């Protein structure tokens, strides 16, 4: 199964020490998709961020090599909009810890995967 990874999802390994790819595999996901807007956000954090966030973004950018990059633009360049549109269009799940985006995805009938108790991934059907 395919899943879209949000910016904060890709930063989980560096921030919490969780191997997201093995955790996603346990949940049945074997294809990981990164929208172009997510990569741009990570590049911005890696170059202009500070401290732990900057380091986590650099690790996240390295992890994108294991993922399929998809060119996707949301309304007015909004990354969350592009993730929602892409998930509905492709009928795939999304891994995010963003509370607002999780709510929007659920309203749209999209399966959501998130980090639970800072140690493992769980899903909302």
Long-range contacts (C-beta under 8 A, 24 or more apart in sequence): 1-28, 1-29, 1-30, 1-31, 1-92, 1-93, 2-29, 2-31, 2-32, 2-33, 2-90, 2-92, 2-93, 3-29, 3-31, 3-32, 3-33, 3-92, 3-93, 3-94, 3-95, 3-113, 4-33, 4-34, 4-35, 4-83, 4-86, 4-87, 4-90, 4-92, 4-93, 4-94, 4-95, 5-32, 5-33, 5-34, 5-38, 5-67, 5-94, 5-95, 6-38, 6-79, 6-83, 6-94, 6-95, 6-96, 6-97, 6-98, 6-101, 7-38, 7-41, 7-42, 7-45, 7-60, 7-79, 8-96, 8-97, 8-98, 9-95, 9-96, 9-97, 9-113, 9-115, 10-34, 10-38, 10-42, 10-60, 10-63, 10-64, 11-42, 11-53, 11-56, 11-57, 11-59, 11-60, 12-97, 12-115, 13-59, 13-60, 13-63, 14-52, 14-55, 14-56, 14-58, 14-59, 14-60, 15-52, 15-56, 16-115, 16-118, 16-119, 18-115, 18-118, 18-119, 18-120, 18-121, 20-63, 20-95, 20-121, 21-63, 21-66, 23-120, 23-121, 24-95, 24-113, 24-121, 26-121, 27-113, 27-121, 27-123, 29-93, 29-113, 31-68, 32-66, 32-67, 32-68, 33-67, 33-68, 33-70, 33-86, 33-90, 33-92, 34-64, 34-67, 34-68, 34-69, 34-70, 35-69, 35-70, 35-71, 35-72, 35-79, 35-82, 35-83, 35-86, 36-69, 36-70, 36-71, 36-72, 36-73, 37-72, 37-73, 37-74, 37-77, 37-78, 37-79, 37-82, 37-83, 38-79, 38-83, 39-64, 39-69, 40-79, 41-79, 80-104, 84-108, 84-110, 93-123, 95-121
